[in-house]
Amino acid sequence: METVISRIAAVLGVLATLATLVMMIGIVVDVFFRALYDRSVPGILELSESALVAAVFLGMAYTGATNSHIAVDLLTEKLPERPRQVAVTVAWLATVPILAWMLWATSQRALAATAENELRMGLVNWPLWPARWLIVIGLAAMLLVALMNVVRVLRGGTVLGEDSPEHLPDSPVHPIEYVEK
């Protein structure tokens, strides 16, 4: 199961990276278009907004699976191993119900948006419902990562990505590859 979750996270991480590239290229094209023609490219703003949603929410699971999310460990790094592990366990245990609630709420909103064919009115009419489903997919994948991390820490292990060679000097192995072995 851990391998499946890691692969899902890796695929979504690649898609998040591609969304970032799409957003970046779109904005660059728009800047040049504005410089040349003194107006925006129709649809670039809407495309960039949807790409930003994809980059953020599809990237969450990869970040969780590689333990590369932003963390403030000023206190926990000074704790002995057992209290540190308890703090990590409590944090991931708190994360699961929050993600489950967010997943439920965003799923309801995505269903409604799909039924209504929700659009954003701008230079072009842009469908919003696909981006709402990207949020659901990203939260679902992050919930799987959170559940896996809870299982790992309750068994006395470390969270996904923490025991990877990424934390060792000069390691050529990628964290996702290490989890699969």
N, C-alpha and C positions, 0 to 999 in steps of 0.2 A: 504494500500500500504506500509505503514511504517513497518508493521509486516512482509510482504513478503520480503522486502529489508533486514530487520534484520535477517530473517531466512536464506536467501541466503548468507549473510555475515557470519553468524555463521557456516554454512556448509563449506563454502570456508575456514574459519579459521581453522576448524578441518582438512581439507585436507592439508592446509599449514603446520599444526603441524605434520601430518603424513609424509609429504614430508621431513620435517626437520629430523624426526626420521629415515627415509630411508637413507637420506644422512649421518647421523651420524653413523648408523650401517654399511653402506657400507664402510665408511672411516676407521672405527675400524677394520673391517674384512680385509681391504687392508693393514693396518699397521701390523697386525699379520701375514698376508700372506707374506709380504715383510720381516719381521723378520725371518720367518721360511724358506722361499724359495728364498729370495733375488730377487723377481720380483713382479710386480703388478698383481692383479686379473684382467683379461681382462673384460673391460666394466664398471668397478667401477668408473673410472674418468668420463666417459660419463653419467653414471647413476647419479652421484653426481651433474654434471652440470645441468641436466634436473630437478633434485629434488630441486636445488637451485632456478631455475626459478619458479618452482611451489610454493616454500615456500615464495618467495618475492611477486609474483604477485597475488597469491590466498589469501595471508594474508592482502593485502591492504584494501579490503572492510571491513573486520572485524576490522581492526585498525581504519578505518574512522568511522564505526558504533558505536564503543565503545569509541570514542574520546581518544584513547590511542596512537595516533601517536606522533612523536617527535614534540614538539612545543617550540618555544622560546617566552615566554610570559613576559619577563622582562619589556617591555613597556606596554603591554596591561593590565597586572594585576594591574598596578598603575593608569590606566585610570578610570574615572567614568563609570558607567554602560552603558550609551547611546553611548559614543565614542568607548567603547570596543566592543559593539555589532555591530557598524558600521564597525569597523576593521575586525571583524570575517565575517561579511556579504561580504565585499569587497574581502576578501581572498577566500571564497567559490565561489563567483561569478567569480573570476579569475581562479579558479581551473576547473570549468566546461568546458570552451572552450579548455583549455589545454588538459584535459582528452579526450574530444571529438576528437581533432586532433590526439592525440596519438592512440586512438582506431581506427580511420579511417586508419592511416598509418600502424599500426601493423596488421590490418585486411587484408589490401592489401598484406603485406609481407607474412602473413600466407597462404593466398590463393595461392600466387606464390610458396611458399615452398611446399605446398601440391601437387600442379600440377607437380612440378619438383621432388617430392619425395626426398627432400633435406636430405642429409646424412652428418654426420661428420665422416671423415676418422680418425681412431685411431687404437687402438688394436682390436676394433670391429667397424663395420660400424653401426653407431647409427643414427636413424632417428631424425632429428631436427624439422620436421614440427609439431609433437604433442606439443612440448614445445612452439612453436610459438602460437598455439591455446590457451595454458594456459595463455599466456600473454594477449591475446584478452579477454578471459573470466574474468581475474582479472581486467583489465581496464574497461570492461563493468560494472562489479559489483561496482567498485569504482565510476564510473560515476553515477550510480543509487544512491549511498550513497551521493555523492556531490550534486546531484539534490534535494534529500530529505532534505539535510542540508540547501540548499538555500531556499527552500520552508519554512522550519521551522523558519529560522532567519528572512525572510521577513514578516512572520506572527507575529514576535515579540517573538518567542520562542528561545530555545537553540538548539545547534547542537545535533545530536544523541549521546548518551552516556554522555553528560555533565550534564544532570539532573538525571542521574541514581544514585542509592544508592551506587555505587562504590565510589563515592566521599564523602559519609557519613561514619563516623567511625563505625566499627563493623557491617557492613551490610552483611548478608549472601546471599543476592540476587545478581545474576549475571546480568550485564548490559543488555544483550540481552533479558533476561527474563523480565526485568523491562519495556523495550520498548514495549513488546508484550501485556502488561496489559492494 
